[in-house]
Amino acid sequence: MLKPTENEPPPERPIGDLVQELVEEGKAYAKAEMDLAKAIAIAKARALAIPSALFGAALIFALAAVTALSVGVVLALAKFIGPLGAGAAGLLIFAAIAGALGWIGYQRLRRDL
């Protein structure tokens, strides 16, 4: 009489059950990956919240500084060429600076891309 071996393979399962189990495990894996990506994104957003607010405040103060500079330039020029001429001269000066900075940025963008 044949003796049963110790390493008998487990009984075979139907292919439909195996495929269903594979699909369920794939869904669970995809959900876990999405949850991980969501957690990483939330952590990065929280880490950037305070620095973003500080940069926004710095931008507001930089705009105030530029405004104060432009008013100072116009007031200084008003003594020599009158208020209207000083306003026009200030406009031309700061428009030229803005145009030059914009042109340099455009050239740099074209070069890098």
C-alpha positions as CSV (number, residue, x, y, z in Angstrom):
1,M,0.0,0.0,0.0
2,L,1.2,3.5,-0.8
3,K,2.0,5.8,2.0
4,P,1.1,9.5,1.7
5,T,4.1,11.7,1.3
6,E,4.8,14.5,3.8
7,N,5.0,17.2,1.2
8,E,1.7,16.8,-0.6
9,P,0.7,19.9,-2.6
10,P,-2.5,21.7,-1.4
11,P,-5.6,20.9,-3.3
12,E,-6.0,22.9,-6.4
13,R,-8.3,25.9,-6.3
14,P,-10.5,27.0,-9.2
15,I,-9.0,29.6,-11.6
16,G,-11.9,31.9,-11.1
17,D,-11.2,32.1,-7.3
18,L,-7.5,32.8,-8.0
19,V,-8.3,35.6,-10.4
20,Q,-10.8,37.1,-8.0
21,E,-8.3,37.0,-5.2
22,L,-5.7,38.6,-7.5
23,V,-8.1,41.4,-8.4
24,E,-9.0,42.1,-4.8
25,E,-5.3,42.2,-3.8
26,G,-4.6,44.5,-6.7
27,K,-7.4,46.8,-5.6
28,A,-6.1,46.8,-2.0
29,Y,-2.6,47.6,-3.2
30,A,-3.8,50.5,-5.5
31,K,-5.8,51.9,-2.6
32,A,-2.8,51.7,-0.3
33,E,-0.6,53.4,-2.9
34,M,-3.2,56.2,-3.3
35,D,-3.5,56.7,0.4
36,L,0.3,56.9,0.7
37,A,0.5,59.5,-2.1
38,K,-2.3,61.5,-0.5
39,A,-0.5,61.5,2.8
40,I,2.8,62.6,1.3
41,A,1.0,65.4,-0.6
42,I,-0.8,66.6,2.6
43,A,2.5,66.5,4.6
44,K,4.3,68.6,1.9
45,A,1.4,71.1,1.7
46,R,1.5,71.6,5.5
47,A,5.2,72.0,5.4
48,L,4.9,74.7,2.7
49,A,2.1,76.6,4.3
50,I,4.1,78.9,6.7
51,P,7.0,79.6,4.3
52,S,4.4,80.5,1.6
53,A,2.7,82.9,3.9
54,L,6.1,84.5,4.8
55,F,7.0,84.8,1.1
56,G,3.6,86.5,0.5
57,A,4.2,89.0,3.3
58,A,7.7,89.6,2.0
59,L,6.3,90.4,-1.5
60,I,3.8,92.9,0.0
61,F,6.6,94.7,1.8
62,A,8.8,94.6,-1.3
63,L,6.0,96.3,-3.3
64,A,5.6,98.9,-0.5
65,A,9.4,99.6,-0.8
66,V,9.2,100.0,-4.5
67,T,6.2,102.3,-4.2
68,A,8.1,104.4,-1.6
69,L,11.1,104.6,-3.9
70,S,9.0,105.7,-6.9
71,V,7.3,108.3,-4.8
72,G,10.6,109.6,-3.6
73,V,12.0,109.7,-7.2
74,V,8.9,111.7,-8.3
75,L,9.1,114.1,-5.4
76,A,12.8,114.7,-6.0
77,L,12.2,115.3,-9.7
78,A,9.2,117.6,-9.0
79,K,11.6,120.3,-7.8
80,F,13.3,120.5,-11.1
81,I,10.6,119.7,-13.8
82,G,7.3,120.1,-12.0
83,P,4.8,117.5,-10.7
84,L,3.5,116.4,-14.0
85,G,6.9,116.1,-15.6
86,A,8.2,114.3,-12.6
87,G,5.3,111.8,-12.8
88,A,6.1,111.2,-16.4
89,A,9.8,110.8,-15.8
90,G,9.2,108.4,-12.9
91,L,6.9,106.4,-15.2
92,L,9.5,106.2,-17.9
93,I,12.3,105.3,-15.4
94,F,10.3,102.5,-13.8
95,A,8.8,101.3,-17.0
96,A,12.3,101.0,-18.5
97,I,13.5,99.0,-15.5
98,A,10.4,96.7,-15.7
99,G,10.9,96.3,-19.5
100,A,14.5,95.4,-19.1
101,L,13.8,92.9,-16.4
102,G,11.0,91.4,-18.5
103,W,13.3,91.2,-21.5
104,I,16.1,89.5,-19.6
105,G,13.6,87.0,-18.1
106,Y,12.3,86.3,-21.6
107,Q,15.7,85.8,-23.1
108,R,16.7,83.5,-20.2
109,L,13.5,81.5,-20.6
110,R,14.1,81.1,-24.4
111,R,17.7,80.0,-23.7
112,D,16.8,77.5,-21.0
113,L,13.9,75.9,-22.9
